[in-house]
Every structure is written in structure tokens, then in C-alpha cells.
Amino acid sequence: MASLKELRARISSVKSTKKITSAMKMVAAAKMHRAEKRSRESKPFATTMQRILVNLKESLGDRPGLPTLLSGTGKQDLHLVIPMSSDRGLAGGFNGNINRTTRNFVEKLLKEGKNVKICPVGFKTYVYFRGEYPDLVVGPEGGDHRLGNVTFDTAEQIASYVEKLLQDQQCDVCTVIYNQFKNVMLQVPTELQLIPLSIAVSEKKDETLDDKLAVRQEQSQAEYLFEPEPEEVLHRLLPQNLRVQLFSAMLETNAGEQGARMTAMDSATRNAGKAIDKLSLYYNRTRQANITNELTEVISGANAA
């Protein structure tokens, strides 16, 4: 049985832990509101831009000479996978979900005989895949694979690296895997194919099924007039779209990280409170038992005298 001194030290330690987790929860909540605001503001632009390019791709069909960023190289042999995680832990299963989803995706490609390269964004996923697939991890020259403060410069650096691989014929398909921020409690691992441009485009969450069908029908019937030529328009739009989609995924990852950390720290704070209650109850019972034993010894000694 633990002594009273040991119990007091343990209670004090858990109280200190509770203060830390409570402070981390409040910090994560403040950061999450800012990150969610940035993600929410960027999402309409990224979604609309992706949708416009998908419509252009459908309208142009199999027209020869389309940019590889739109139609791909025509092969499916070389796959570049870009998983996005946080740089720090203490966020529940946030990073583990991305690592597990990416590993399953990579294993599926490897079983199909594809050549795979992994370009991790976020220190946690970088460390994980450096251990799991050290020969497959790649990245921009001079990059440290950290998500950092989520700036457009980081997205531009990654996009330039992807374009270089595509130009050097070292990439046929590029897929980014990130946690889509739904709410504080829910971040969904999502696979988004960037090259060739994926036909599947996520619709707004507040649209009804009829609205979606009407939009798709209107899009399928749309005709486009290009000024200047389509090749020049796409040459300007596609590189920018690649950067925008990467930046949007990074913003959602950042918002999801803060939401997951806030939830994890809230749970840790509540568990610490329960632990303090149990330890305090055990401490009081032990103290009462010691007092009772001392009184019994005193009374027994007085009777013997």
C-alpha cells in the first residue's frame, strides 16, 4: 500500500498535468478558430477552381496536346503520394489515421506492380515513412518536410517539385492524402488525385441532392469559348490550381490538427480530474485507517498499563 507521502506526491503530479492539458486545450481552441477561418475562406475558391477545370477537361474530351497537369502522361506506372500530417503529436489519432490510410494506399499500389514515391508533408508522417519505406521517401531539395505555419510559399515549393517530377517523366499520377476538416470531433482521411485532374469534385456541404444534380446537368451542357486558345488558358490555370489545391489541403490539415488536439486535451483534462478524485478518496481512506490504527495502539497501551 502506498504511503501518504507517495499519495500526496502523485496527486500533486496529476494536478500539474491537469493544468498543462487545460492550458493546451485553450491554446488549441484559439488556434483552431483561426485555422478554421482560413480553411473556410479558401475552400470556395479551391472548389470552384477545381470544378471549372474539370468542366474544361470534359468539354475538351480527348483533344490532343492537352497539358500533362490536366490529362496526365497517359500512363499509370509512376505514382507520387503526398500525405499531410502535423509536425507535433498530442493530437489523438490525427496523425495515425493519415499514416494508416497512406500505408494502405501505398501497399495497394505496390501489389499492383506500380512504382511509388512518397513526399511527406508534416514531420510526424515524415518520421513514420522514413521508418516504413525509407527507399520511397522523396522531397524538394532543401526541404525539411515540415508543415510549418502553412504559407502559400510551402505549397508553391511542393507544387514546383511535382511539376519537375512530371517534366522529368518521374511521375504519372499524383495523389494527396490529408485529413478533411469536418468539425472539432471529426477529421476524415481523404484522397485527392491532382494529376491527372480527377473528375470527382466535392460539392458544397449545404447543397441538396437536387441542387447537385442540377449543377452537374448544367455543367455537362455548358459550352466554352476560349480567348486566347485553350492551351494558353490551361497553361496559366493548371499550375495555379495545383498550388491552390495543395494549399487548401494544408489549411484543412492545420485546422484538423488543432481540433484533434483540443479534443484530446479536453479528454486528458477530464481524465486527470477523475484520477485526482480517485486518488483523493484513496488518500482520505488511507489517512483515516492510519489514524484508527494509531488510536487502537494508544488505547491498547493504556489498557495494558
Secondary structure, DSSP 4 states (H G I P E B T S, - for coil): ---HHHHHHHHHHHHHHHHHHHHHHHHHHHHHHHHHHHHHHHHHHHHHHHHHHHHHHHHHTT-TT--HHHH--S--SEEEEEEB--SS--STTHHHHHHHHHHHHHHHHHHTT-EEEE--BSHHHHHHHHHH-TTTB---TT-----TT--HHHHHHHHHHHHHHHHTT--SEEEEEEEEEEETTEEEEEEEEEETTPS--PPPTT--HHHHHHHHHHHHT-----SS-HHHHHHHHHHHHHHHHHHHHHHHHHHHHHHHHHHHHHHHHHHHHHHHHHHHHHHHHHHHHHHHHHHHHHHHHHHH-
